[in-house]
Amino acid sequence: MIARFRDTYKNEVTGKLQEEFAYGNRMQIPGLEKIHLSLCLDQRQDHGRDTLQSLADELSDIAGQRTVLTKAKKSVANFKLREGMEIGAKVTLRGANMYEFLERLVCIALPRIRDFRGVNPDGFDGRGNYNLGIEDQTIFPEVNPDKTKKIQGFNITIVTSANTDAEARALLKHFGMPYAVKNA
């Protein structure tokens, strides 16, 4: 089964971007490469392994595929952090899972945020990749708020093949990403 956003990209978004940026070749049209989700716990507070595992399971439910627990690379005494301690979780989405997650993010999760006025239009890194921070994982319908042990935010990085931020901004705008309006 093909994801709806993948079909939208092939049939609508590529044509709009072709007109907007006047690409000479269809292969120049930017697209999505991957979406990376990651979370990290504050190690100064004692959370325990079960809290990290439950957050990793919730991130797995949100992403639709299994997460990988990340470990500290070196010790930092001020943060009570030891080398090899599990401190977070991450998952990288590609292909159909990537398009399905983007569709759920844009159409379902972002509108569920209280007092939502749009995402930051300046979240691009200069190379066409977009970074977004979510403060509460319960905006996704896959997460049961009654069974959530800890409210935890996570990071979303949308990696595109665009060469500039303007191309990536237009690509995500055509997918329906709700950018906030800047006040003059």
C-alpha positions in Angstrom: 0.0 0.0 0.0 1.4 3.4 -1.0 1.4 6.2 1.5 -0.8 9.1 0.6 1.9 11.7 1.0 4.2 9.7 -1.3 1.5 9.7 -4.0 1.0 13.5 -3.3 4.7 14.1 -3.8 4.8 12.2 -7.1 1.7 13.7 -8.6 1.4 17.2 -7.1 4.5 18.5 -5.2 7.0 17.7 -8.0 5.0 19.7 -10.5 4.6 22.7 -8.2 8.3 22.7 -7.4 9.2 22.4 -11.1 7.2 25.5 -11.9 8.3 27.4 -8.8 12.1 26.9 -9.2 12.3 26.1 -13.0 14.4 23.0 -12.7 16.0 21.8 -15.9 15.8 18.2 -15.0 13.3 16.1 -12.9 16.2 14.7 -10.9 16.9 18.2 -9.5 13.6 18.4 -7.7 14.2 18.0 -4.0 12.5 15.2 -2.0 12.5 13.7 1.4 15.5 11.4 2.3 14.8 10.5 5.9 13.2 11.6 9.2 15.1 11.1 12.4 13.4 11.0 15.8 15.4 11.2 19.0 14.9 11.8 22.7 17.3 12.1 25.7 16.6 12.0 29.4 18.1 14.4 31.9 20.6 12.3 33.8 20.8 14.6 36.8 17.5 13.2 37.9 17.2 9.5 38.8 14.6 8.1 36.3 15.6 4.5 36.2 15.8 2.1 33.3 12.1 1.4 33.2 11.3 5.1 32.5 13.7 5.1 29.6 12.4 1.8 28.2 8.8 3.1 28.4 9.7 6.3 26.6 11.5 4.2 24.0 8.4 2.1 23.6 6.3 5.2 23.1 8.7 6.5 20.5 8.5 3.1 18.8 4.7 3.4 18.7 4.9 6.9 17.3 7.4 6.0 14.7 6.0 2.7 13.7 9.3 0.9 13.9 11.7 -0.2 16.7 13.9 2.4 18.4 17.6 2.0 19.4 18.7 3.0 22.9 21.7 5.4 22.8 24.6 5.2 25.3 26.9 7.9 26.6 30.2 8.1 24.8 32.2 9.5 27.7 31.8 10.2 31.4 30.8 13.6 32.8 31.0 13.9 36.6 28.9 17.1 36.9 26.0 15.4 35.1 26.4 12.1 37.0 26.9 10.5 33.7 29.1 7.4 33.2 30.4 6.0 29.9 28.1 3.3 28.5 25.0 4.5 30.4 21.8 4.4 28.4 20.6 8.0 28.0 18.2 8.1 25.2 16.5 6.5 22.1 16.5 7.2 18.4 14.9 5.9 15.2 15.4 6.8 11.6 12.5 6.5 9.1 12.8 6.0 5.4 10.5 5.1 2.6 6.9 4.4 3.3 7.3 4.8 7.1 8.8 8.2 6.5 5.8 9.5 4.4 3.3 7.9 6.8 4.9 9.6 9.8 5.0 13.0 8.1 1.3 12.6 7.2 0.4 11.8 10.8 2.6 14.7 12.1 1.1 17.3 9.7 -2.5 16.2 9.6 -3.1 14.8 13.1 -0.4 15.6 15.7 0.4 19.2 15.1 -3.3 20.4 15.1 -3.6 18.7 18.5 -1.1 21.0 20.2 -2.8 23.5 22.5 -2.6 27.1 21.3 -0.8 26.0 18.2 0.2 28.9 15.9 2.4 27.1 13.5 5.9 25.7 13.5 9.0 27.9 13.3 9.8 28.8 9.7 13.5 29.4 10.7 14.2 25.8 11.8 16.3 25.1 8.8 20.1 24.4 9.1 21.3 26.0 5.9 21.5 22.8 4.0 17.9 22.1 3.5 17.2 20.1 6.6 14.4 21.0 9.1 14.6 20.5 12.9 11.5 20.6 15.1 11.1 20.0 18.8 8.0 18.4 20.2 7.4 19.1 23.9 4.8 16.5 24.6 4.6 13.0 23.1 0.9 12.7 23.9 -0.1 14.8 20.9 0.2 11.6 18.9 -2.9 9.3 19.1 -0.7 6.2 19.4 0.3 7.2 22.9 -2.1 6.5 25.7 -1.8 9.5 28.2 -3.1 7.3 31.1 -0.2 4.9 30.7 2.5 7.5 30.2 5.0 7.5 33.0 6.7 10.8 32.1 5.9 13.6 29.8 8.9 13.9 27.6 9.7 15.9 24.4 11.7 14.7 21.5 13.4 16.0 18.4 12.4 15.6 14.8 14.8 16.1 11.9 13.5 16.1 8.4 16.4 15.5 6.0 15.7 16.6 2.4 17.7 16.5 -0.8 17.2 20.3 -1.3 20.3 22.4 -1.8 18.9 25.6 -0.1 16.5 26.3 2.7 14.1 28.1 0.4 13.7 24.9 -1.7 13.2 22.8 1.5 10.8 25.3 2.9 8.7 25.1 -0.3 8.8 21.3 -0.3 7.5 21.0 3.2 4.9 23.8 2.6 3.5 21.8 -0.3 3.2 18.8 2.0 1.1 21.1 4.3 3.6 22.0 7.0 1.9 24.8 9.0 4.5 27.5 9.3 3.9 30.3 11.8 3.4 33.8 10.4 6.1 36.2 11.4 5.0 39.5 13.0 6.3 42.6 11.4 
